[in-house]
Amino acid sequence: MPSESRPPRRQFFRQALRSLLEAVDEVVEDRVPWTPSEASRKRVHLRPPGAIPEAEFLETCTRSGACVEVCPVKAIQVVVSRDPSQDGTPFLLAQERACVVCDDLSCMKACPSGALELLPREQIDMGVAVIEDSLCRRNFREDCTECVDRCPLGPTALTINDYGRLEVRDGCVGCGVCEHYCPTSPRAIRVHPS
């Protein structure tokens, strides 16, 4: 084939890459909330204890940082985002540092706006721990109990059942301690925000 009839090599690769990216964009567009109003309907971050429903939380939170300052384990961080509805809001990243559901419930008491409601420990609902059985060491006959031993709420939230398997119970508040201390990589237990 004469070289004049073929597109230049660089142009060929650009067209191929553009086609691939357009196909990926179409798939992703249907699955990812792009506008702040769409994103605000679903909780995308693990919020501190007592967080009211996400849409209200985003409207109510004054981004004062009071909850961040009083957290005794420095688990609460601030979102840095181009999305103004999320930017400056508090969240937890359990793998780095988890909420210990402190006795004082400091963050809820410090919140000046009501975005964090003061609740009893057993009514806190930040999320729920979800176990990935294919990663959990207990399913490979290893005697790992890191998450169970460190859970601040004890067997009401996380236990080992009669079959020797890890079990998340109704008392789980989504603090993330189990995820933080899980020794597997990737983590065999992760907290999904409520």
N, C-alpha and C positions, 0 to 999 in steps of 0.2 A: 504494500500500500504506500503510495507516495506520501512524503511527510507533509505536503501542503494540505491534504484532505483530512489529516488528523488534527484535533485541537492540541494546542501546546500542552505539555505535561502538567505544568503548574495550573493552567486553567481547568484541566480535567480533574485534578485533585480538589480544587476549590469547589467545583460543581458537585462532586461526590460528597464533600464535607457539608456543603450547604443543604443538600438533599437529606443527609443523615440528621443534621440538626433540626431541620423543619419537621421531620418525622418524630423525633424525640420531643420537640416542643408541643406537638399535637397531643401526644400521650400524656405529658406532664400537665398540660393546661387543664385537663379534665380532673386531675387528682389533687392539685395544690391550690389552696385558697390564696389568690393574689391580692385581693383588695382588703384593706383594713376591716371593712364591715363583714366580709366573709370569714376572715381569720378570727374576728372577735367572738363569733358564735361558738367556737370550739376552743377549749383550753389547750394551748400549745406548749405552755411552760408548767412545770411543777411549781405551784404557788405556795407561799408560806401557810401555816395553819390558820384556819378561820377565814380563808379567802371566800368571798361571796361569789356567786356565779360570774363567769368570765366577762360577759358583756357589761354587767354592772360594775365589776371590779375595775375594768379599764376606764369607765366613766368616773368612778368614785375615788380611785387612788390619786393622791396629790403628788406622788413621787417625792415625798419629803425625806425618805431615807431613814426615818425613825426606826422602822423594824430592822433595818440592816445594822444600825448602830447598837441596838440592844441585844441582838442574838448572842447568847453566851458561847456558842461554838463557831460563830462567824460563818454560818451555813448560807445565809441569805445574800444573794448577789443582785445586781441591777442589770436589767436587759439593756443592751446597746443595740439599737436597731434604727434603720431608716424609716421604719413604720412608726409614725408619731403616736399611734395608739398603744404600742408596746414599749417604746423607748422610755427608759427610766423606771419601769415597773419592777418590783421585786420578784425573784424566783429562786429556786433551789436547783442545783446540779448535783444529784445524789452521789454520782461517782466521785466527785471531788470532795464534797462535805455534805453530810446529811443532817436533817433536822433530828434532834434527839427528844423531841416533845418534852421540853424542859418543864420542871415542876411549876415554875413561875408563869409559863406561857407568855413570856416577855414581849414577843412581837405583837401579839394580839392586843395586849394592854397599851403598847406604845403607839399603835396606829391612830393618827389624829382624825382620819376621815371616815372610818367605819368600813373601809375596804376589807379589813381583817376583823371579823366579829369575834368577841370573846366567847369561847365555847368550852364546855367541859372536855377533857381529853378524849373520852369515848365517843364524842360527837364530831371530832375532827375528821374531815374527809378531803385530804389533799390528792389522793389517788388510790391505786391498789397495786400491790405487788403481783407480778405475773411470772410464773416459772417456765423456763424453756427446758423441758425435760431432757432434750438431747445434749444439753451442756452441763446439767447438774451432776456434780461428782457423786452424789448419793446413788444415782442411777447406774453408776459403774462400780458399785460395791466399795466405795471409799467412805470413810466415816467422818465426812465433813459436817460440822454443825456451826460454822461461823455465823451464818445469818440468824439462826435460831438462838444461839447463845447471846447475841448482841441486840436482839430486838427489844426496844424499850417497853413494849407492851406485853411481851412474853407470849405464853401459849394461847392467849385470846386472839392474837394476830397471826402467829406463825408457829408451826409445830411440825414434828415428825410423826406421821400417822403409824398405824399398826403394821403397815407393810414396809416401813422404813423409808418412806418417801416424804419429801417436803410437801407441806400443805399450808396454803394461805387461808386464813379464817376470816369471818365477818368482822373481827376486831381490828383488822389491818386499817390504819389511817393513811398509809402512803407516805410515811416519813422518809423512806429511802435508806435507812440504816442497813437493811439487808443487802441492797444493791451496792452500797458503799463498801461493805466488807466482803462481798462475794469474791472468792479467790480466782474464779475462772475469767478467761478473756477470750471472747466477749463474756459479759456477765450472764450467769444462768438465771438470775432473778433481777427484774427491772421493774421500776414503778412507772405505771401509766397514769398521767394526770386525770383527775375526775372531770 
